[in-house]
C-alpha cells in the first residue's frame, strides 16, 4: 500500500483508489527562465508519476500555466513588448526545460484559455455572498465568509495579512487578507465591444496600456492569480479530486485561497484528499534570488552538467525536505551517475554462462523489497536510490565472475528503477568510432605483448578524454 504525507492533516494517508488518479500541480508563472526551484518541484512530481505508472496506476496529471499576471505585465513593459508575446516566449522556455529534463505526460491548461470558467466561478462566489466589489478596483473574496480559512497553513484569518506575496492592497477591503478574484482594467475608458452576430460566443479581448483585459459581466479586466487554478481544476476534475501538489512556498496564501474559493463555490469538502508540498530550495544556504546573485536557471546548470545529473541530485533529497544546492551536491550526483553508467557498461561485458546464483537472487530480492518499501512510504526517493547502490556494492567485487544471465537481470533492475529517477535509462556514454578503433588496436598489441605500443595508445585515448580499464572480460572504456 502506498502512503502519502498529507500537508493538511499532518498524517500519512493511503493513496486514493480512484483511477485514473487525478493529480493537479501548480504550474509556472511564465515571465522568466525556469530555475532550479521549478526543477525541484516538477522533477519530484514527475518521479512520483513515473513510480505510480511503474505500478500500473493510471494518472491524469494536470498543470496550469499562469500566462496573465502582474509580473508578466510589468516585465513586458520593461522589455517594451506585448505581455502575450512575453508569456508565450517563456512558456516555450518552460516546456523546453521540461523536455530536457525528460518530464512528460502532463496536460497543460493556460489561464487565458479558461476565462469563461473563471467568470463562472466568480459569479458563483458573488451569488453565494463570498465575494464583493470595490468600485474602480475589482471583485474580492471575503475571507471572513469562510470560517475554515487558514486550515492548511494553520493560520487564522487575522494572520492572513502577513502574506508576503501577491496579496492585493486596497484600503477599502473588508479584511486585509481578502484577495482579488477579478481586477478591473486600469484604463477605465475602454469602450464596450460591439455585439457579434456570430452564433459562437466569444469574449472580447484587448491589450490596453500594456494590460491584457477581457470584457465580461464584471466589465473590462483580468483574473486574479488564485481563481485560475480552481476554475481550471473544477472544469477538468470537478469540485473535488485526489491530489494537489506544489512548492511549500505556495501553501499560503495561494493554496489557502484555492481551498476557500472551491469549497465555498461547491459547498463540498474537502477540495482534495491529499495535499503534497515540496520543500524549499536554497543555494549555498540562502534563499535563491537575483539580488543575492545566486539565482540559478536550469539552462545555467546544464551548461556544466547533464539533465540526468540534475534529476539525480534532486532525488537524492526527499521531496518534502529543504534542498541546499551547492557545487558539491552537483558533483556528488554527477559522480554517482558516472558510477551507474560504469557498472552498466561492466555488466554488458559479462561472458560466462550459468544460471542466477542463490547469492545474487537474495541480493536482488532484498533490493526489490527495500526499493518498494521506500517508495511506498511517501515516495522516499533517497532511500530507494540507496537500495539500488546497496545492490551495486554487493556485486561490484564479483562483477567479472557473474554470468551473462545474472548480469542481464541486474542490469534490467538498475535500468528500470533508475529510469524513475533519471527519466531515461542510465546508459553509458556512446564511444566515438575513433576511440573504439584505438581500443581494438590496443587490445591486439596487448595480446601480442607489444606493451610499449599499447601504452602509447592508452595515453592517446586518455588525452582525448576517455579512460580504458583492462578487465578479465575485455577493455572497459568510460568517459573522464
Secondary structure, DSSP 8 states (H G I E B T S, - for coil): --EEEETTTTEEEE----SSEEEEE---B-SS--BHHHHHHHHHHHHHHHHHHHTT--EEEEEEEB-SSHHHHHHHHHHTS-HHHHHHHHHHHHHHHHHHTT---EEEEEGGG-HHHHHHHHHHHHHTTSEEEETTTEEEE-GGG-TTTTTTTT--GGGGGG--SS----TT-SSTT-EEEEEE-S-TT---------SS----EEEETTEEEEEETTEEEEE-HHHHHHHHHHHHH-S-EEEEEEEGGGIIIIIHHHHHHHHHHH--S-SEEEEEEE--EEETTEE--TTTT---BHHHHTTTS-HHHHHHHHHTS-TTS-EEE-HHHHHHHHHHHHHHHHHHHHHTT--------HHHHHHHHHHHHHHHHHHHBT--HHHHHHHHHHHHHHHHTTTTTS-HHHHHHHHHHHHHHHHHHHSS--------HHHHHHHHHHHHHHHTT-HHHHHHHHHHHHHTTEEEEEETTEEEEEE-
